[in-house]
């Protein structure tokens, strides 16, 4: 078979990367690994989940997704940011409670399976009528705003280091070219981390200690941090119920996000993946991967927009390249020293990067509303958006609502109220698929 050497000449794109030869396929796989890497490892840093476990199930989840979608969609599954507020509400800075949050995320994965079955049975337009932009947009806005205080708290530990992280992300994202533009989060983390090592003796000591104590090779799954480990001991039933009620509604945003991602990948690759292999298959793959990851103590998975950017840049649309990146992620998870370097990252670095990330989550929620042309002269829409925003943010800052043994976060209450109001108030004329630009404007990853 004749091999192609010049990617820049391929205006139609490459659907079979084997024509490039194995070395180039490996390089392309590494590129996808780095594209997802910065955001994927940031989630365990922010939540307290294990980095090695996260990398393992990002890789395994991607491979499982490809299996369930017949290997046709070039999508990578990384850590979802949509559940950050849920982890914070349940664990409340107590790592011992993280398995409860993971159990709730696993239940959220089942919700994907239910939606996949509904779409298969009734069609996407009828199902998406319950999740219009007037509901999902304000929910996404609220996710970013409720997380903002934690970003400011981390930045306050060293504003110089945080500011450098922010500046690098902005410059890379605005004026970078090629890979620089695709991995602004990773560059911001690395740049500010190196500055902290150069000017802060405490950071150098922390890194030296963490790296020295970590083994070179280790198993990435820790039983005590899994849901199985949770049920091996005494379980708080009330906390389980509270966690499920708090976190499961967040899956509404991630499922709509998933639909937008698949539409975006379809547009990039000039293939209708919504129809073949079908949105029901991609939702099934995402949901099963999320449930599996959560059961073993890893964050929820989600299709990654960063990797869609790589597809557009390289014009290599072969899913085999994505699977190569997934294998690399699995291999990295077995090196604890690598995870130690990440876990020793300064709080200010995390704060600087997350400050932009959380702001962009809210900004994309606004974009979702704008690009779907939501009519705010309509009293119905104003009421729904107003209650979602006020409930989510107000309850978040005043404390969860306690009903018996159940604790409800602001996001949980806001999501449920928004869905119910949209269902009962007259005037729900949203039709998915009518505005292609608006329907794909639901991906809130940098």
N, C-alpha and C positions, 0 to 999 in steps of 0.2 A: 504494500500500500504506500502510495506517495505521501510524504509528510509535508505539511505546510510550515514555513519558517517565519513568515511575516504577518503578525496579527493585525497590524495597522491597515493592511490591504483588504481585510475581510469585512466588507460593508454589510454582508448578509448574516454574519455571525457563524459560529462553529457549534454544531450540535453533536459532533463526535470528536471529543478531544484526543482520542487515540491517534488521530492524524498528525498531531503535534509531536508525538513521541513521549515516552514515559518521563524523562527529566522535566520537560515543560509542564506536564500534567502535575507532577509533584510540586513544582514552584507555584502553579496556579492554586493548588490545594492549600499551600502555606499562606498564600495571599488571603484566601477566604478565612483561614484560621485567625490571622491577625485582624481582619475586618471585624470579626465578632468578639475578639478576645477582650478588648477594653471594657465593653459594656457587660459582657458575661461575667467576668470576675468581679466587677463592681458590685453586683447584687449580693454575693455572699459577704463581701467586705462591709456593706451597709447593714446587713441583717444579722450577721454572726454565724451564718451557715458555713459549711466547710468548702473551701475553694477546690480541693482535689475532687470531692464528691460532685461539685458543680460541673467541673470539666468532664468528668466521666459520663455524667448523664446528659450533658449537652451533646457529646459525641454519640452515645447510645441512643438518645432520643431522636437525633437526626437520622441515624441508620434505621430505626424503627419506623419513622415517618416515611422514609423512602420505600420501605418494604410495603407499607399499607397503601401507598399511592402508586404502586407498581413501578417505582423508580423513575417516574416521568417528570416530577417537579424539582427544579434545581433550587431547593430551599434549605437553609440551615436553621436549626432550632437552638437558640441561646436562652439566657435567663430573662424572664419577663420582669419589667419594672412596675407593672400595674399592681402587683401584689405587695409592694413595699409597705404601703400604709397598713395593709392587713397584718403583715408580720409584726410591725411596730405596735399595733393595737393589741395583739394577742400576747406577744412575748414581753413587751414593755421593758426592754433592755435586760431581760432575764433569759439567758440562753437555754436554761432548763425547760422553758415553756415552748421553745421552737418546734418540738415534735407535734404539739397540739396544732400549731399553725400549719405544719406540713400535712397533717391529716385533713384539715379543711381544704387545703390546696388540692389534695388528691380527690376529694369530693367534687371540687370544681372541675377537675378533669373529666369526671363522669358527666358533668353538664354538657361538655363538648360532644360527648357521645350521643346524648339525648338530642341536641340540636342537629347533629349529623343525621340522625334517624328521621327527625321532623322534616329536614330539607329533602331528604331522599323520598319521603312519603308525600309531602305537600308542596314542595317547590320553595325556592329561596325567597321569592317575593312575598309570599304569605307569612312566612316566619319573621322576616326582617321588618315587617310592619310594626312589630312590638318593640323594636329597637331603633327608632328614628334618631337623627342627629340632635333633635331637641332634648333627647334623653342622654345619649352617649356623649355629646359635646360637653355639657356642663359637668357630667361625671368625670370626664378626663381632665377638665380644668380643675376640678376639686382635688383630684389625686395630687397634682403638682403643688397646689397651694397648701394642702394639709401637711405635706412633707417639708415645706420650706424652712420651718423653724429648726429642724435637725441639721440642714445644710448650713445655716447661719451659725449654729452652735459649733459645728466642726471648723468652720472658717475662722471663728474667733480665737482658736488656739494659736494661729499664726497667719495673720492677714497677708503678709508678704508672700508666703508660699502659696496660699490660696489664690491670690491675685495672679501669680505667675501661671498657675494651672488654668485659670479662667482666660487669661490673655492668649496662651498657646492654643486652647481649644477654638477661640474665636478666630485667630489668625489662620489656623490650619483649615477650618471649615469655610472661611470666607475667601481666602486667597490661595489656599494650597492647590496643588495639582496632583493628578494620579492618586497614588496610595495615601499621600499626605492628607488629601481632602476626605478620604474615606475613613481614616482612623484618627480623627481629632481627639477623641476621648483617650485613646491609648497614648498619644503624644503628650497630652496634657498631664496625664498621670506620670509618665516617665520623666518629662521635663521638670515638673515640680518636685518629684521624688529625688531626682539627682541634685536639685538645689538644696533640698533639706539635708541630704547627706553631706553636702559641701559646707553648709553654714551651721548645722545643728548637731552638736556632739551627742545629745540624747538620742537622736534618730540613728546615728551611726552605731551607738551602743545597742539599741533595740534590734537593729538589723543583724548585727554580729551575733547577738545572743540567740535570736530566733533561727538564723541560718545554721549556727553551730549545733543547736540542740536537735534540729530536724534530721531525719534519716535521709539517705540518698534514694532509697526505694521503699515504698510502703503501700499497703492496700488502702484505697481511697474511701471505702465505706466503713463507718464506725457504728456499731450496732446500737449503742446507747443514744445516738442522735437520730435513729430511724423511727418510723411509726411502730415498727415491730418491737423496738426497744421500749417504747412508751407503754405498750400493752403487756410487757413483761413485768411491770411493776404496778403500783397502785395508781389508778386513773381517776381524775377529777371529771365526772360526767358533765357537770355544769360548765366547766371550761371547754369541753369538747363541743357542746351545743353552742356556746358563745362564739367559739372560733369559727364554726361552720356558718353561723348566721352572719358573722362579720365579714368573712372572706369570700364566700361563694358568690355574693352579688357582684364582686369585682370582676368575675369571669365574663360578665356582660360586655365590658369594655374590651377585654382581650379577645373575645370571639369576633366582635366587629372588627377589631384590629387585624385579626387573622384573615378575615374576608378581604379587607383592603390590601393586605400583603399579597395574597394570591392573585388579586386583580392586577397589582403592580408588576408582579413577576410575569404574568401572562402578557401584559403590554410590552415589557422589556424584551421578552423572548419571542414575541409574535406568535404565541401559541395560546389557545383557549383552555387553560388548566381548570377553570371553573366548570367547564363542560366535560373535559377529559383530562385526567381520570375522574374529575368531579369534585365539587366543593365538599360533598359529604365525606369523601375519602380523606381529603386534606384535614378537615376538622376532626375526623376520627383519629388520624395519625397524631395531630397536635395534642388532642385530649388524652390519648393513651400514653403518650410520651410524658406529658405533664403529671399524670397520676403516678406513673412508674417512678419518675424522678422524686416526687414529693414523698412517696412511701419510703424511700431510702435516704431522705434527709437533704435533698437537693432542691433548688428553687424551681418554680414553675417554668416550663419551656414556652417559647413563642417563636414564630417565624421572624427572621431578622431582616429588617430593611437595609442594614449595612451591607449585607451580602447581595441584596438586589442591586445596590450601587456597584458592587464589584462586577456583577454580570453585565451591567451597562457599560462599564469601563473597559473590560477585557473582550466583550462580545463572544465569550465562550460560555455557552448555555448548557453544556453537558452535565447532567446530574452526577456523573461519576467523579467530577472534580470536587463537588460538595462532599461526596462520601469520603474522598481522600482527606479533606479537612477534618471530618468527623473522626476518622481513625487517628489522626494526629492529636486531637483533643483527648481521646481515650488514653493514648500513650503518655501524654504529659501528666495526666491525673495520678500516675504511679510514682511521681517524683516529689516527695514531701518538701525537699529543700526549695523547690520552685514555689510551692504554696507558701512557705515560710517568708520568702521575700515579699510576697504580696500581702500577707497578713501583718507585716511590720510597717506597712505604709503609714505615713503621718496622717493624723486626723484632718489637718488643714488641706492636704492634697485631696482627700476624699470630699471635703467640704466644697472646695473650689469647683471640682468637676460636677458634683451633684447639684450645686447651685444652678449651673447652666442646665443640667439635665432636667431638674424638676421644673424650672421655668419653661423649658421647651415642651414638657408634657402639657402644661397649661396652655401654652401658645398653640400647640397643635389641636387642642380641644377647641380653641377659638377658630382656628382654620377650618376645622370640621364643620362648624356652624356656618361660617361665612361661605365656604365653597358649596355648601348644600342650599344656600340662599334661604335660610330659615327666616321667616317673616316675624319680626318682633313688634310689628304693629298689631299683631294678632294677640289678644289678651290671653288666650289659651297657652300660647308658647311662652309668654312672659311669666305666667304663673308657674308653669312647670320648671323653667330654668331658675327662677327666683328661689323656689323652695329647695331645689337640689343644691344650689350653691350655699344658701344660708344654713340649711340643715347640716351639710357636710362639714363646712368650716366652723360653724358655731358649736356644734357638738364636739368637734375635734379639740377645740381650745377650752371648752368648759368641762370636758370629761364625758366618757361613754354613758349612754342611757342604760340603766340597770332595770331589767324586768324579771323579778325573781332571781333565778340562777343564771339568766342570760344577760350578757353584756353586749350592747349594740354600738358599734362605732358610727361616727358621722357618715362615712361613706356608705356603710351598709344601709342605714336608714334612708339616706338621700337616694340611693339607687332603687330601693324598693318603692319609695314614694313616687319617684319619677316614672317608673314603669306602670304603676297603678293609675296615676293621673293620666298618663298618655292613653291608657286603655279605656278609661271611663269617660274622659272629657270629650265632647263632640268636636269634630274637625280634624281628625287624624287622616290627612290625605297624603302622607308620605308613601312613595312607591320606590322600592329599591330597584336600581337598574335604569331609572329614568334619566339620572344625571351621572354619567360615568365618572366625571372629574370629582364630583362630590363624594360618590360612593367609595372612591379609593383614597380619600383624604382622611383616613382614620388610623394611620400608622404613626404612633408617637414615640418612636425611638430615634435617637440622633443619627 
